[in-house]
Amino acid sequence: MTPPGPPPPDGPDPDPEDLVVPVALPGDSDVEASLRPRSLGEFVGQQKVREQLDLVLTGAKLRGTPPDHVLLAGPPGLGKTSLSMIIAAELGAALRLTSGPALERAGDLAAILSNLVEGDVLFIDEIHRIARPAEEMLYLAMEDFRIDVMVGKGPGATSIPLDIAPFTLVGATTRSGQLTGPLRDRFGFTAHMEFYSADELTTVIRRSATILGVDLRADGATEIARRSRGTPRIANRLLRRVRDYAQVRANGAITRQVARDALAVYDVDELGLDRLDRSVLTALCRSFGGGPVGLTTLAIAVGEEPTTVEEVCEPFLVRVGMLARTQRGRVATPAAWEHLGLAQLREDSIAAEATLFDGLAP
């Protein structure tokens, strides 16, 4: 590989160790970290993605070349980082990990790319947040395994081509719509991650319980799974909290009743709504009559930032059909009133409005 060229003109040459983290695949170092699956065979759910990815990786190994660049798109907690580790493990390659916000300059990316070894897997989390200069440098690196380093400024500036080792880029994004067209088109394979079913989450929880050495009964696993919002990360987090409750206040075994009691302590209800979710719905129904109400006003009512309400609460509330976004603002659906036990209040409010309009009629 050609040695790195001179540092870019926009600052000192960044230390790659500050930008990229070599990642050891899950092993025997930490039991809790080993909850991540180690192979496609251990990965639960995402059946279509696993089949497609297996073809991509197997074909590359048969050809003896790095596979095409992979884009993993989907909501947080569905296994994008785990899949990146699996890709590296299946290829027998080293995994280098960084994130889009860390790549603020083209020089940051150049420092990372110039230190890659042939066959390495570079994982960029939240790739839609990468700075534009770094993104433009990434285009050439992804297509031709080459970067151009600018030396000097003004009319005397020169471009020095630098060959880099063939590598596989794995990008993860929770907002694929924010990716630019040129960047999205350079990925040879795009995987769209879907939310998990209750049965798939039950399998995830049982596997995690076995690794953690938790006495988990079948009905306890089902109870945790149906409150996990279709997300393995949440399922594993709830399992750990229920384990704490079972060890401290029960006999250590997680049954359905123990899971219910534990999740009640942690403010997770039957549908997986937490305290903030219910606060948003309660404010929307009680304070604003079900809406419509603006996002900022709703956020002030619950004492949170608008971005927190919009990005943390609303996606799940919309998905379970309890909140609707309209041009006039947020609106609570009949399911929200029913879930909060306010259905009668809603009917009384509708009846009162009907009586008022009847009285105003000529």
ROKEFI-736730 format. One record per residue (C-alpha): residue number from 1; x, y, z. Coordinates in steps of 0.2 Angstrom, whole numbers. Layout:
N
{site NUM, {X, Y, Z}}
...
//
This chain:
362
{site 1, {0, 0, 0}}
{site 2, {6, 17, -4}}
{site 3, {12, 27, 11}}
{site 4, {1, 41, 17}}
{site 5, {3, 58, 9}}
{site 6, {6, 75, 18}}
{site 7, {-7, 81, 31}}
{site 8, {-22, 90, 24}}
{site 9, {-21, 109, 25}}
{site 10, {-36, 111, 36}}
{site 11, {-27, 106, 52}}
{site 12, {-14, 94, 59}}
{site 13, {-15, 76, 54}}
{site 14, {-28, 68, 65}}
{site 15, {-24, 53, 76}}
{site 16, {-34, 38, 69}}
{site 17, {-35, 31, 86}}
{site 18, {-46, 46, 91}}
{site 19, {-58, 43, 77}}
{site 20, {-59, 24, 74}}
{site 21, {-60, 11, 87}}
{site 22, {-55, -7, 84}}
{site 23, {-69, -18, 90}}
{site 24, {-66, -36, 97}}
{site 25, {-80, -47, 93}}
{site 26, {-90, -54, 107}}
{site 27, {-81, -67, 117}}
{site 28, {-77, -73, 134}}
{site 29, {-72, -56, 141}}
{site 30, {-89, -50, 147}}
{site 31, {-104, -61, 148}}
{site 32, {-116, -47, 146}}
{site 33, {-108, -40, 131}}
{site 34, {-109, -58, 123}}
{site 35, {-128, -55, 121}}
{site 36, {-124, -50, 104}}
{site 37, {-125, -64, 91}}
{site 38, {-109, -70, 84}}
{site 39, {-115, -77, 67}}
{site 40, {-129, -75, 55}}
{site 41, {-135, -92, 62}}
{site 42, {-137, -85, 80}}
{site 43, {-145, -69, 74}}
{site 44, {-164, -70, 77}}
{site 45, {-177, -61, 66}}
{site 46, {-174, -51, 50}}
{site 47, {-175, -67, 40}}
{site 48, {-175, -59, 23}}
{site 49, {-160, -48, 28}}
{site 50, {-151, -63, 34}}
{site 51, {-154, -73, 18}}
{site 52, {-149, -58, 7}}
{site 53, {-133, -54, 17}}
{site 54, {-128, -72, 18}}
{site 55, {-128, -73, -1}}
{site 56, {-118, -57, -2}}
{site 57, {-105, -63, 10}}
{site 58, {-104, -81, 3}}
{site 59, {-102, -75, -15}}
{site 60, {-88, -63, -9}}
{site 61, {-79, -77, 0}}
{site 62, {-80, -89, -15}}
{site 63, {-72, -75, -26}}
{site 64, {-59, -71, -14}}
{site 65, {-63, -52, -14}}
{site 66, {-71, -40, -2}}
{site 67, {-90, -39, -3}}
{site 68, {-99, -24, -9}}
{site 69, {-102, -10, 3}}
{site 70, {-117, -13, 15}}
{site 71, {-130, 0, 21}}
{site 72, {-141, -5, 36}}
{site 73, {-156, 6, 38}}
{site 74, {-169, 5, 52}}
{site 75, {-174, 12, 69}}
{site 76, {-162, 11, 84}}
{site 77, {-160, -6, 93}}
{site 78, {-164, -18, 79}}
{site 79, {-146, -25, 77}}
{site 80, {-137, -14, 65}}
{site 81, {-121, -14, 75}}
{site 82, {-123, -33, 79}}
{site 83, {-124, -36, 60}}
{site 84, {-108, -26, 57}}
{site 85, {-99, -37, 69}}
{site 86, {-106, -52, 61}}
{site 87, {-101, -47, 44}}
{site 88, {-83, -45, 50}}
{site 89, {-83, -61, 59}}
{site 90, {-90, -71, 44}}
{site 91, {-76, -63, 33}}
{site 92, {-63, -66, 46}}
{site 93, {-58, -48, 45}}
{site 94, {-55, -34, 58}}
{site 95, {-69, -22, 62}}
{site 96, {-65, -3, 63}}
{site 97, {-79, 7, 71}}
{site 98, {-82, 26, 70}}
{site 99, {-98, 37, 68}}
{site 100, {-104, 50, 56}}
{site 101, {-103, 65, 69}}
{site 102, {-85, 61, 72}}
{site 103, {-80, 64, 54}}
{site 104, {-80, 83, 54}}
{site 105, {-67, 85, 41}}
{site 106, {-60, 76, 25}}
{site 107, {-44, 74, 35}}
{site 108, {-52, 64, 48}}
{site 109, {-58, 51, 36}}
{site 110, {-42, 51, 26}}
{site 111, {-33, 47, 42}}
{site 112, {-44, 32, 45}}
{site 113, {-44, 25, 27}}
{site 114, {-26, 26, 25}}
{site 115, {-23, 15, 40}}
{site 116, {-35, 1, 34}}
{site 117, {-28, -16, 30}}
{site 118, {-34, -26, 15}}
{site 119, {-51, -34, 19}}
{site 120, {-55, -23, 34}}
{site 121, {-73, -19, 38}}
{site 122, {-76, -1, 42}}
{site 123, {-92, 3, 51}}
{site 124, {-99, 20, 51}}
{site 125, {-114, 23, 63}}
{site 126, {-126, 36, 60}}
{site 127, {-118, 39, 43}}
{site 128, {-131, 51, 37}}
{site 129, {-123, 64, 49}}
{site 130, {-106, 63, 41}}
{site 131, {-99, 80, 36}}
{site 132, {-100, 85, 18}}
{site 133, {-82, 86, 14}}
{site 134, {-79, 69, 22}}
{site 135, {-94, 62, 12}}
{site 136, {-87, 68, -5}}
{site 137, {-70, 60, -1}}
{site 138, {-79, 44, 3}}
{site 139, {-87, 43, -14}}
{site 140, {-70, 40, -22}}
{site 141, {-64, 28, -8}}
{site 142, {-79, 17, -10}}
{site 143, {-78, 16, -29}}
{site 144, {-60, 16, -33}}
{site 145, {-51, 13, -16}}
{site 146, {-42, 29, -18}}
{site 147, {-43, 46, -10}}
{site 148, {-36, 63, -16}}
{site 149, {-27, 73, -3}}
{site 150, {-26, 92, -6}}
{site 151, {-9, 100, -1}}
{site 152, {-7, 119, 0}}
{site 153, {-20, 132, -3}}
{site 154, {-25, 144, -17}}
{site 155, {-18, 143, -35}}
{site 156, {-3, 133, -28}}
{site 157, {-14, 119, -21}}
{site 158, {-10, 102, -28}}
{site 159, {-20, 85, -26}}
{site 160, {-10, 70, -22}}
{site 161, {-18, 53, -26}}
{site 162, {-17, 40, -12}}
{site 163, {-21, 22, -15}}
{site 164, {-30, 13, 0}}
{site 165, {-32, -5, 4}}
{site 166, {-48, -13, -3}}
{site 167, {-61, -13, 11}}
{site 168, {-79, -15, 15}}
{site 169, {-89, -1, 21}}
{site 170, {-104, -5, 32}}
{site 171, {-115, 11, 35}}
{site 172, {-129, 12, 48}}
{site 173, {-143, 25, 48}}
{site 174, {-159, 28, 57}}
{site 175, {-164, 41, 44}}
{site 176, {-161, 34, 27}}
{site 177, {-170, 48, 19}}
{site 178, {-157, 60, 25}}
{site 179, {-143, 51, 15}}
{site 180, {-138, 60, -1}}
{site 181, {-142, 51, -17}}
{site 182, {-124, 49, -23}}
{site 183, {-119, 41, -6}}
{site 184, {-134, 29, -6}}
{site 185, {-131, 23, -23}}
{site 186, {-113, 18, -19}}
{site 187, {-119, 4, -8}}
{site 188, {-120, -12, -16}}
{site 189, {-133, -19, -4}}
{site 190, {-146, -10, 7}}
{site 191, {-154, -19, 21}}
{site 192, {-170, -12, 28}}
{site 193, {-172, -18, 46}}
{site 194, {-190, -21, 52}}
{site 195, {-197, -22, 70}}
{site 196, {-198, -39, 78}}
{site 197, {-213, -49, 82}}
{site 198, {-217, -55, 99}}
{site 199, {-212, -73, 95}}
{site 200, {-195, -67, 89}}
{site 201, {-192, -56, 104}}
{site 202, {-197, -71, 115}}
{site 203, {-183, -81, 106}}
{site 204, {-171, -66, 109}}
{site 205, {-175, -65, 127}}
{site 206, {-173, -84, 130}}
{site 207, {-156, -84, 122}}
{site 208, {-151, -69, 133}}
{site 209, {-157, -77, 149}}
{site 210, {-147, -93, 145}}
{site 211, {-131, -83, 143}}
{site 212, {-135, -73, 159}}
{site 213, {-139, -88, 169}}
{site 214, {-157, -82, 173}}
{site 215, {-171, -94, 178}}
{site 216, {-184, -88, 165}}
{site 217, {-200, -97, 163}}
{site 218, {-209, -97, 147}}
{site 219, {-224, -86, 152}}
{site 220, {-211, -73, 159}}
{site 221, {-202, -72, 143}}
{site 222, {-219, -69, 134}}
{site 223, {-223, -56, 146}}
{site 224, {-207, -46, 143}}
{site 225, {-207, -49, 125}}
{site 226, {-224, -41, 122}}
{site 227, {-219, -25, 132}}
{site 228, {-203, -23, 122}}
{site 229, {-209, -12, 108}}
{site 230, {-203, -24, 94}}
{site 231, {-185, -20, 99}}
{site 232, {-172, -32, 104}}
{site 233, {-162, -19, 113}}
{site 234, {-177, -14, 124}}
{site 235, {-181, -33, 127}}
{site 236, {-163, -36, 134}}
{site 237, {-164, -21, 145}}
{site 238, {-180, -26, 152}}
{site 239, {-174, -43, 155}}
{site 240, {-160, -36, 165}}
{site 241, {-171, -26, 176}}
{site 242, {-184, -40, 179}}
{site 243, {-169, -51, 184}}
{site 244, {-164, -38, 197}}
{site 245, {-182, -38, 204}}
{site 246, {-183, -57, 204}}
{site 247, {-166, -59, 213}}
{site 248, {-170, -45, 226}}
{site 249, {-189, -47, 229}}
{site 250, {-193, -65, 222}}
{site 251, {-185, -82, 223}}
{site 252, {-174, -78, 207}}
{site 253, {-186, -86, 195}}
{site 254, {-195, -75, 182}}
{site 255, {-213, -80, 180}}
{site 256, {-227, -70, 172}}
{site 257, {-232, -62, 188}}
{site 258, {-214, -58, 193}}
{site 259, {-212, -49, 176}}
{site 260, {-228, -40, 178}}
{site 261, {-223, -34, 196}}
{site 262, {-206, -29, 190}}
{site 263, {-211, -19, 175}}
{site 264, {-224, -10, 186}}
{site 265, {-210, -4, 197}}
{site 266, {-201, 2, 181}}
{site 267, {-216, 11, 174}}
{site 268, {-218, 0, 159}}
{site 269, {-236, -4, 155}}
{site 270, {-245, -18, 146}}
{site 271, {-241, -11, 129}}
{site 272, {-223, -6, 133}}
{site 273, {-227, 13, 136}}
{site 274, {-216, 21, 149}}
{site 275, {-219, 36, 160}}
{site 276, {-215, 49, 147}}
{site 277, {-226, 41, 134}}
{site 278, {-241, 41, 146}}
{site 279, {-237, 59, 151}}
{site 280, {-238, 64, 133}}
{site 281, {-254, 55, 130}}
{site 282, {-262, 61, 146}}
{site 283, {-257, 79, 143}}
{site 284, {-264, 78, 125}}
{site 285, {-281, 71, 131}}
{site 286, {-284, 80, 148}}
{site 287, {-276, 97, 145}}
{site 288, {-279, 99, 126}}
{site 289, {-295, 88, 124}}
{site 290, {-286, 76, 112}}
{site 291, {-279, 89, 101}}
{site 292, {-274, 95, 89}}
{site 293, {-260, 104, 98}}
{site 294, {-243, 109, 92}}
{site 295, {-227, 99, 96}}
{site 296, {-219, 113, 106}}
{site 297, {-234, 116, 116}}
{site 298, {-236, 98, 120}}
{site 299, {-217, 97, 125}}
{site 300, {-219, 111, 137}}
{site 301, {-234, 103, 145}}
{site 302, {-224, 87, 149}}
{site 303, {-208, 97, 153}}
{site 304, {-197, 90, 139}}
{site 305, {-188, 96, 124}}
{site 306, {-198, 95, 108}}
{site 307, {-185, 84, 100}}
{site 308, {-187, 72, 114}}
{site 309, {-206, 71, 111}}
{site 310, {-204, 70, 93}}
{site 311, {-189, 57, 92}}
{site 312, {-192, 47, 107}}
{site 313, {-210, 46, 110}}
{site 314, {-220, 49, 94}}
{site 315, {-213, 35, 83}}
{site 316, {-219, 21, 95}}
{site 317, {-236, 30, 99}}
{site 318, {-239, 33, 80}}
{site 319, {-235, 15, 77}}
{site 320, {-247, 8, 90}}
{site 321, {-261, 19, 84}}
{site 322, {-262, 31, 99}}
{site 323, {-256, 47, 91}}
{site 324, {-258, 55, 74}}
{site 325, {-248, 69, 66}}
{site 326, {-259, 81, 56}}
{site 327, {-255, 98, 48}}
{site 328, {-264, 106, 63}}
{site 329, {-254, 97, 76}}
{site 330, {-254, 81, 86}}
{site 331, {-270, 72, 89}}
{site 332, {-275, 58, 102}}
{site 333, {-284, 43, 94}}
{site 334, {-298, 34, 102}}
{site 335, {-286, 20, 106}}
{site 336, {-276, 32, 117}}
{site 337, {-292, 38, 127}}
{site 338, {-296, 19, 129}}
{site 339, {-279, 14, 135}}
{site 340, {-278, 29, 148}}
{site 341, {-295, 24, 154}}
{site 342, {-302, 41, 148}}
{site 343, {-315, 34, 136}}
{site 344, {-330, 40, 146}}
{site 345, {-322, 58, 147}}
{site 346, {-320, 58, 129}}
{site 347, {-338, 53, 126}}
{site 348, {-344, 66, 138}}
{site 349, {-333, 79, 129}}
{site 350, {-340, 75, 112}}
{site 351, {-358, 75, 119}}
{site 352, {-355, 92, 127}}
{site 353, {-348, 99, 111}}
{site 354, {-363, 92, 101}}
{site 355, {-375, 100, 114}}
{site 356, {-366, 117, 112}}
{site 357, {-367, 117, 93}}
{site 358, {-386, 112, 94}}
{site 359, {-389, 127, 105}}
{site 360, {-380, 138, 92}}
{site 361, {-389, 131, 77}}
{site 362, {-403, 143, 70}}
//
